[in-house]
Amino acid sequence: MSNFSIEIREDRNIKILNLSGYLDAHNSNELEDQLKELIDAGFTRIVVNFSNLNYIASAGLGVFMAYIEDVREQSGDIKLCEMTDKVYTVFDLLGFPVLYDITRSELEAIEKFKV
């Protein structure tokens, strides 16, 4: 399988994580460490862009569930965007669209923080 990587940037005081490759049990700790570091530093407005993510395993999904309450308790949120159909299907099967804002574009996800 391909490697996994995370690129972090900022737009309008919102941290954006671009995920690439394959997110599975072997590397989900990288995502977990990155989210924890951002939240501990006080960043609670986070967008995760999945446009370059080819695969996500249940361990990757678990990372998002582990931190959503922490972020929302601090009046923040995690928005998800630009998923491929294959990745979206995994999130959809597990009911994530009820728990998270999942948008087609990154700009749309950013704009949801204004509401």
C-alpha positions in Angstrom: 0.0 0.0 0.0 1.0 3.6 -0.5 2.3 5.8 2.3 0.2 8.1 4.3 1.0 11.8 4.7 -0.6 14.9 6.3 0.0 18.4 5.1 -1.2 21.2 7.4 -2.0 24.8 6.5 -4.1 27.6 7.8 -6.8 29.7 6.2 -8.8 32.3 8.2 -7.6 30.9 11.5 -8.8 27.4 10.5 -6.3 24.6 10.4 -6.7 22.5 7.2 -5.3 19.0 7.1 -4.7 17.5 3.7 -4.6 13.7 3.9 -2.9 11.6 1.2 -2.4 8.0 0.6 -3.8 5.1 2.7 -4.9 5.7 6.3 -5.0 2.4 8.2 -4.1 0.8 11.6 -0.4 1.1 10.9 -0.4 4.9 10.5 -3.6 6.2 12.1 -1.5 7.3 15.1 0.1 9.9 12.9 -3.3 11.5 12.4 -4.2 11.1 16.0 -0.9 12.8 17.2 -1.5 15.7 14.7 -5.1 16.3 15.9 -4.1 16.1 19.5 -1.3 18.5 19.0 -3.6 21.0 17.2 -6.3 20.8 19.9 -3.8 21.1 22.7 -2.4 24.2 21.0 -5.9 25.7 21.1 -6.9 25.1 17.5 -10.5 23.8 17.5 -11.6 24.9 14.0 -10.3 22.1 11.8 -11.1 21.1 8.2 -9.9 17.7 6.9 -9.5 17.5 3.1 -9.7 13.9 1.8 -9.2 14.7 -1.9 -5.9 12.7 -2.0 -6.9 10.0 0.4 -7.3 6.7 -1.4 -8.3 4.5 1.5 -9.4 4.7 5.1 -9.7 1.8 7.6 -11.7 1.7 10.7 -8.7 2.8 12.8 -8.7 6.0 10.8 -12.4 6.6 11.4 -11.8 6.0 15.1 -9.4 8.9 15.3 -12.2 11.3 14.2 -14.6 9.9 16.8 -11.9 10.2 19.5 -11.5 14.0 19.2 -14.9 15.3 18.0 -16.3 15.8 21.6 -13.1 17.5 22.8 -13.3 20.0 19.9 -17.0 20.7 20.3 -16.7 21.2 24.1 -14.3 24.0 23.2 -16.9 25.6 20.8 -15.0 24.2 17.8 -15.7 21.6 15.1 -14.1 19.2 12.6 -15.4 19.6 9.1 -14.7 16.9 6.5 -14.5 17.7 2.7 -13.6 16.5 -0.8 -14.0 12.8 -0.2 -13.8 10.4 -3.1 -16.9 8.3 -3.5 -15.0 5.2 -2.2 -14.0 7.0 1.0 -17.4 8.7 1.5 -19.1 5.3 1.3 -17.2 4.1 4.3 -18.1 7.2 6.3 -21.7 7.0 5.1 -22.1 3.3 6.1 -21.0 4.2 9.7 -23.4 7.1 10.0 -20.8 9.9 10.0 -22.9 12.3 7.8 -25.3 12.6 10.8 -22.4 13.5 13.2 -20.2 15.6 10.9 -20.5 18.3 8.2 -19.2 16.6 5.1 -18.9 19.0 2.2 -17.9 18.7 -1.5 -15.4 21.6 -1.4 -12.9 22.9 1.1 -14.2 26.4 0.7 -17.7 25.2 1.6 -16.3 23.6 4.8 -14.5 26.8 5.7 -17.6 28.8 5.1 -19.6 26.6 7.5 -17.6 28.0 10.4 -19.2 31.3 9.8 -22.7 30.0 10.5 
